[in-house]
Amino acid sequence: NGFFVERDAADIASKLTRLRENPALRARLGCAARNDIEAWDWRHQASHYATMFRSALKPQDAID
């Protein structure tokens, strides 16, 4: 969903040039980033948090 870049202006410029010159690559990386971030959407994470909180709030004698 992206590039590794060095802390170097020439490397950053070369990656930006690649993106500017390749619309298909831009679209592919954009879709991949969107798919990765969707997993962290609250609609998906709420049930995980609820399970974690229920487990943390169990009385000590109820823990296996």
C-alpha positions in Angstrom: 0.0 0.0 0.0 3.0 2.3 -0.3 6.7 2.6 -0.7 9.6 2.5 1.7 11.5 5.8 1.3 14.8 6.9 2.5 15.2 10.2 4.3 16.6 11.6 1.2 15.1 14.2 -1.2 16.2 12.3 -4.3 14.5 9.0 -3.1 11.3 10.8 -2.2 11.3 12.6 -5.5 11.8 9.3 -7.4 8.9 7.7 -5.6 6.6 10.7 -6.2 7.6 10.6 -9.9 6.8 7.0 -10.1 3.3 7.7 -8.7 2.8 10.6 -11.0 3.7 8.6 -14.1 1.8 5.5 -13.3 -1.9 5.9 -12.6 -2.5 2.2 -12.4 0.1 1.9 -9.6 -1.5 4.9 -7.8 -4.9 3.2 -8.0 -3.6 -0.2 -6.8 -1.7 1.3 -3.9 -4.7 3.4 -3.0 -7.1 0.4 -3.0 -4.6 -1.6 -0.9 -4.4 1.2 1.6 -8.1 1.5 1.8 -8.5 -2.3 2.3 -5.9 -2.2 5.1 -7.5 0.6 7.0 -11.0 -0.8 6.7 -10.0 -3.5 9.2 -9.5 -0.8 11.8 -12.9 0.8 11.2 -15.0 1.1 14.4 -17.7 -1.1 12.9 -15.2 -3.9 12.8 -13.3 -3.1 16.0 -16.3 -2.5 18.4 -16.9 -6.2 19.0 -13.2 -6.8 19.7 -13.2 -4.0 22.3 -16.4 -5.3 23.9 -14.9 -8.7 24.3 -11.7 -7.3 25.7 -13.6 -5.1 28.2 -15.9 -8.0 29.3 -12.8 -10.1 29.9 -11.0 -7.4 31.9 -14.1 -6.6 34.0 -14.8 -10.3 35.0 -14.6 -10.8 38.7 -11.4 -12.5 39.7 -13.1 -15.7 40.9 -14.8 -16.0 37.5 -11.5 -16.2 35.6 -10.4 -19.6 34.6 
